[in-house]
Amino acid sequence: MNDPALNDTTLHDPARIELAAFDVAGTTVEEGGAVYRALHDAVRRHGSTADVADVARWMGADKRTAIRALLALGGDPSAVEPAFADFERLLREAYDATPPVAMPGVLDTFADLRARGARIALTTGFSADVTGLLLDRLGWTEGVVDAVVTTDDVPAGRPAPYMVHRAMERTGVTDVARVLTAGDTVLDLEAGTNAGAALVVGVLSGGVPRTVLEAAPHTHVLDSVADLPAVLDAVPSRVLTGPTPGT
């Protein structure tokens, strides 16, 4: 009964992931960088001297938190709410002009994960209003994902783990060792790691350089979420479920 071939076959069980929690912009949705242009324009209207690099440091963060930090760069620190209102308005205008679309292969990956028995969640640094607008533009209002968690739903955004844990709560998943997270920013990877997810996947589709993502905590860095099914086929189930009790 110690045949190595039998042991090898039992090490692989890609269906062990019960929840895949994905970031939105840059990971599952292509929106042409409208979020960061709107954020930059909004804070500059309130006196911030932030440049593109300053804005990039807040990729993946709760947008009010980002605005507060960017207004500290020469702007009016009391203008967080007006700047946030400007950000939402500018983003709506951008999405009206150029509607966002699903990243290539994303819906196929969702279908593959569902076939493995996993639930699908979206976690995002957007407010509920912006997220609703985005999902409406995509036509993802019914049946595409099982849960959506925004920064309005948690006490703190990334890199805090709360959005991942709230997604677990909403999908009925209780074991974080059965959770996969995926995102295109350092904050996404930090949040997945802080949450204790079994697989913490960075994707290059959002434009963050590979060297930057690989310097952050992660289990995989891929070109896009379209590559996830192949990764799950190759990951031993022992990685997903931890050591067997008593070993």
N, C-alpha and C positions, 0 to 999 in steps of 0.2 A: 504493500500500500504506500511505499515511499518512492514510487516511480516518479522521477523528475518531470516527465512529460505531463503526468496528471497534476502535479503541483503547479506547473506553469499555466495550465488551462484554468486552474481555479484562482489564479492571482488576478485575473482580468475580469472586471464586471463594470463596464462603463455606465450601466443603468443606476449605479449607486448614488449618483448625484440626484438629489430630490428638488433642489432649487437652483436656478441660474439667475443671478441678479445682475442686470446690465445697466451701465450708464446710458444716457440718451445721446446728446449732441456729440458727434465725433466718434461714437462707438456703434450705435445702432441706427443713428439718423444723420444724414448729410444735410447740413443747413448752411453750408458755405461760409462759415465763420461769422454769421450774422450776430450771434450772441456776444462775441467779444468786440465787434465793431460797435454794437449798441451800448455795451458797457463802457467802452472807452469814450464814446461821444457823450454819454450821460454824465460821467464824472467831470469831463472837461467843461461842460456847460455850467458846472458849479465850482469852477476855479482850479480843479486838479491839474497838476503839471505832469501827470502820469504819461509815460510813453508806452509803446506797444509791448516792450519787454516787461514793464511793470504789470500790465494787464495779464500777460501770459502767466505770470507767477500765480495767478488766482484761478487758473483753469480748473474746473471741477468743483470749485468752492460754492457755498451758499452765496447768492448774489448780494444780499444785504451786507454780509461780512466782507465781501470783496469791495463793495462800494465804500464801506466805512474805512477800509485800509487805503484805498486809492484816494479818497478825499483828504486823508492825512498828508498827502503829497501836495501841499500848497493850496488845497481847496477849503471849502467851508465844512467843518466837521459836523455842523448841525443840520446839514442838508441831505442826510442819508435817505429819508423818505421821499423828498422831492426828486432826488437823483434816481431813486428806485422807480418812481412813477415814470420818469423820463425814459429809463431803460426799458420798461415794459412797453411803453408807447412806441419807441423806436423799433423794438423787436417785432411788434405786431405789424408795423409798416413794412419791415423787411420781409416778413413771411407772406404778407399780402402780395408783395412784388415778386418774390421768388419763393414759392412754397417748398418746404423741406421734403425730402424723399428718404425712403429706407436705404441704408447702405447695401451695396451688392451682397447677396448671399444671406442677409440677416433673416429673412422669413424662412428660408430653407433650414437655417440653423435652428430657429425656433421649432420648426416642425420635427427636426431630428431629435431635439431634446425632449419634446413631448412624446415621441415614439419610445424614448428610453424611460419614460415615466416621470420626467422632471416638470416642475412648474416654472413659469417664466415671470420675472418681475423686472420692472424698470425703477431705478433710483436716480434722482437728479437733483442738482443744485438749483433748479428753477423753482419758482413758486408754483402753487397749484393752478393759478390762473394761466400762467405762461405754459405750463405743462399741458393743461387742457386744450389750449389753443393749438399747440404743436401736434398733439395726438389727433385732434379734429382735422387738421390739415392733412395728416397722414392717412386718415381713415382707420385709425387704430382704436376706435372707441368701444368695440365689442369683439370679444373672442380672440384677440391677438395675444394679450398678456393676461396673467392672472392677478397681478397687483401692481399698483403704481405708488411709489413713495416719493414725496417731495420734501423740501426743507420746511414746509409748513407743518409737516407731520412729526417732526422730531425736535428735541431741545437744541441740537447742534448739528451742523452739516459736516461733511468730510473735513478732516480725516477721522472724525469720530465714527464709531461703528454703528451708530443708531439706525441709519436708514437700512442697512443690511438686516439688522435684527428685527426692525419693524416689518420688512418684507417677509421674514420668516414667520412672524406672528400672523400676518395677513394670509399666508398660504398654508398655515398649519404645519410647517416644518420645524421640528424641535431640536434637531441635531446639526450643529454648525459644521460638523465633519462631513455632512452631505451637501454642502453649499459651495457653489462656484460663483465668483464675482468677476466681472470683466469691465474694463474702462480704459480710456485713452490718456489719462493724466496720472501724475504722481499721487495726487490726492486720492484718486480712485484706488490705487494700489495700497496706499496706506490705510484707507478705510477697510478694504477687504482683509488686510492683514490684522488690523485691530479687531475686526469682528471675529477672527479665528477661522475664516473660510478655508476649506480644504484646498481649493484651487483659486489662485489670485492671478488673473490673466490681464496683461497689458496688451493693448492693440495700437498699431501704428497709424490707423486710419484717421486719427484726429490731428496728425501733423507733429506730435511731440517726437523728437528724435529717439531712435532706439537706445542710444547711449544713456539718455536721461531716464527712460523707463527701466532699463536694466540696472541702473544704480539704485532704484527704489526696491522695496521688498516685493517679491513676486514669485510665482512658480513658473510662469510662462510669459513670453513676449511674442506675439503673433502679428502677422500683417493685418489681419482683420478677424472679426468674429466668424467669418465664413470658414476659418481654419479650425474652429473648435471641435467639430465632430471627429476629425482625425486625431486630435489630441486625446479626446475621451476614449477612443478605441485603443490608444496606446498606454493609458495610465493604469497601473495596477490598482486593483480595488483596495489593497492594503494602504495605499497612499490616501485614498478617499475616506477610509473608515478608521484609521489609526491602528495601533497594535492590538492584537487579540488579548483579552484579559488573561492574566496569568503568564504571559510570555515575557 
